[in-house]
Amino acid sequence: MADRRSFEDLVAIMDRLRDPGGCPWDREQTYATLRGYLVEECYEAVDAIDRDDRAGLREELGDLLLQVVFLARLGREEGAFDAGDVVEGIAAKLVRRHPHVFADERASSSGEVLKRWEEIKREEKSAAGGAHQDASVLAGIPRALPALVKAQRLGTKAGRVGFDWPTDEDVVLKLEEETEELRRAIASGDHEELAGEIGDALFTVTMLARRLDVDADAALARANAKFERRFRYLEEELRRRGIAVSDAPPELMERLWEEAKAR
């Protein structure tokens, strides 16, 4: 079996790329220029998961790890941290936040684990930041998260401290209430009010997904894929008939859409 590269080898390769005489492109990169690549690689890894593509996931995780090592190298250059600090930090955090595994505490369910995780996290933040630290239950949710993902995270954090609807049916009733308010906003013609009511309805649907243990973002991604699959079938059938999509009569498009659903 051929020798396998190690994490240290990857760090050494990055050092060579950034050192004088290394790669001009790599030497020009900054935190700001790498930000977009980091986000893109995260999405590509998620896409590989969605496609159940193990070989693709392996490659995308490598690309994502490259961004981690690249950013750690920038941190080392300015004396802030290095790759070793990153590894040490996450290893220590995992041990610290799993006292039911690495200490003498006990946890009998994932719910207990998550509750204790949040308690330890708040204790860490308080110790690190003192009086100026954000002590909110909602602290720690990245501002740059996509809105749908952020909504589910907000609801999850609030729900863990008891701020939630009593039952799933209560959320359904709330959704019906939001739908009625949305109808009134449409009738009013007030665009700002309409945007607000659409946001409220989306948020409520996301809360229902959270309570039912459904990943709202993944559910919407599946709905997107379903729509795309059916619409492409519709396009192909119209193309086969020599009809442009823009010229197709609504009743034909509806019939082809139903055919796509049946398939």
Secondary structure, DSSP 8 states (H G I E B T S, - for coil): ------HHHHHHHHHHHHSTTS-HHHHH--HHHHHHHHHHHHHHHHHHHHTT-HHHHHHHHHHHHHHHHHHHHHHHHTTS--HHHHHHHHHHHHHHT-HHHHSS----SHHHHHHHHHHHHHHHHHHHHGGGS---TTTT--TTS-HHHHHHHHHHHHHHTT-S-SSHHHHHHHHHHHHHHHHHHHHHT-HHHHHHHHHHHHHHHHHHHHHTT--HHHHHHHHHHHHHHHHHHHHHHHHHTT--GGGS-HHHHHHHHHHHHH-
